[in-house]
Amino acid sequence: MIVGIGVDVVEVSRFKAQLERTPALIERLFVPAERGLHVRSLAARFAAKEAIAKALGAPAGMNWQHCQIVKDAAGDPQVLLDGSVAEVAAAKGILYWHISMSHDGDLATAMVVAER
């Protein structure tokens, strides 16, 4: 059963400019393992985290450090939650996350489906 769906689109050049204006933002939004990625990949991961927040109903106080996008052995993206975000997901009965991310040109996109 689908619990929530989230979609987000990020303009890569605008996202890059924001990171350059506010260097501390990268540490607030991404865990250490994500921080060294190319800006296009960071934008796609940010889009994914935004889509996850939307699928969860945009919980107040969401800690971006508690939501991580990792790749499995095949290179496919997976959602890894802990802390406050995992608590909200558990309270909603979410057991599975389906995620798709892409970046092309100046756009990065992500779509997630949260399922019981």
PLY file of the C-alpha trace (Angstrom):
ply
format ascii 1.0
element vertex 116
property float x
property float y
property float z
element edge 115
property int vertex1
property int vertex2
end_header
0.00 0.00 0.00
1.36 3.41 -0.98
1.74 5.77 1.97
3.23 8.76 0.18
4.75 9.99 -3.07
7.24 12.81 -3.49
8.72 14.47 -6.56
11.25 17.28 -6.74
13.21 19.11 -9.43
16.37 21.12 -8.71
18.06 23.59 -11.04
21.73 22.56 -10.79
23.23 26.01 -11.48
21.01 27.64 -8.86
21.81 24.90 -6.35
25.55 25.31 -7.04
25.31 29.08 -6.53
23.51 28.55 -3.22
26.25 26.15 -2.04
28.89 28.71 -3.03
27.07 31.53 -1.18
26.50 29.40 1.92
29.34 26.86 2.30
27.93 25.50 5.58
24.86 24.33 3.67
26.69 21.30 2.29
27.40 20.12 5.85
23.80 20.71 6.90
22.25 18.88 3.94
24.64 15.99 3.34
26.40 13.32 5.39
30.19 13.07 4.99
29.93 10.21 2.46
27.84 12.40 0.13
29.80 15.66 0.37
32.54 14.82 -2.14
30.15 14.13 -5.00
29.87 16.30 -8.13
27.36 19.14 -7.81
24.95 17.40 -10.26
24.88 14.34 -7.99
24.44 16.53 -4.91
21.53 18.29 -6.59
19.90 14.93 -7.42
20.39 13.76 -3.83
18.92 16.99 -2.53
15.94 16.49 -4.84
15.59 12.96 -3.46
15.70 14.17 0.15
13.09 16.82 -0.65
10.92 14.15 -2.31
11.30 11.92 0.76
10.22 14.81 2.99
7.16 15.35 0.78
6.30 11.64 0.87
6.48 11.80 4.68
4.20 14.82 4.78
7.03 17.35 5.33
7.59 16.62 9.02
8.63 19.61 11.12
12.19 19.48 12.39
13.44 17.03 9.77
17.20 16.59 10.19
18.79 16.27 6.74
21.61 14.23 8.31
19.06 11.51 9.08
18.32 10.90 5.41
20.96 9.53 3.09
20.95 8.26 -0.47
23.32 5.34 -1.00
23.97 3.03 -3.92
23.51 -0.73 -3.68
25.89 -3.29 -5.21
24.27 -2.79 -8.64
24.68 1.00 -8.43
20.98 1.67 -7.86
19.98 4.38 -5.36
18.59 3.32 -2.00
17.10 5.33 0.86
18.88 5.02 4.21
17.13 6.62 7.18
17.96 7.01 10.83
17.08 9.26 13.76
14.13 11.61 13.41
13.36 10.72 9.79
13.35 6.98 10.51
11.01 7.62 13.45
8.49 9.44 11.24
8.70 6.69 8.60
8.19 3.98 11.24
5.20 5.84 12.72
3.62 5.86 9.25
4.37 2.15 8.80
6.69 2.67 5.85
8.64 -0.49 5.06
9.81 0.13 1.49
11.14 3.07 -0.47
11.21 3.17 -4.26
13.46 5.88 -5.64
14.47 7.23 -9.03
16.97 10.05 -9.54
18.35 11.68 -12.66
20.30 14.69 -13.79
20.59 16.04 -17.30
21.86 19.41 -18.36
20.89 21.90 -15.69
18.15 19.84 -14.04
18.24 17.18 -11.35
15.09 15.23 -10.51
13.95 12.63 -8.04
10.78 10.69 -7.36
10.10 8.51 -4.36
7.27 6.24 -3.35
6.85 5.22 0.29
5.09 1.90 0.78
3.81 -0.24 3.65
0 1
1 2
2 3
3 4
4 5
5 6
6 7
7 8
8 9
9 10
10 11
11 12
12 13
13 14
14 15
15 16
16 17
17 18
18 19
19 20
20 21
21 22
22 23
23 24
24 25
25 26
26 27
27 28
28 29
29 30
30 31
31 32
32 33
33 34
34 35
35 36
36 37
37 38
38 39
39 40
40 41
41 42
42 43
43 44
44 45
45 46
46 47
47 48
48 49
49 50
50 51
51 52
52 53
53 54
54 55
55 56
56 57
57 58
58 59
59 60
60 61
61 62
62 63
63 64
64 65
65 66
66 67
67 68
68 69
69 70
70 71
71 72
72 73
73 74
74 75
75 76
76 77
77 78
78 79
79 80
80 81
81 82
82 83
83 84
84 85
85 86
86 87
87 88
88 89
89 90
90 91
91 92
92 93
93 94
94 95
95 96
96 97
97 98
98 99
99 100
100 101
101 102
102 103
103 104
104 105
105 106
106 107
107 108
108 109
109 110
110 111
111 112
112 113
113 114
114 115
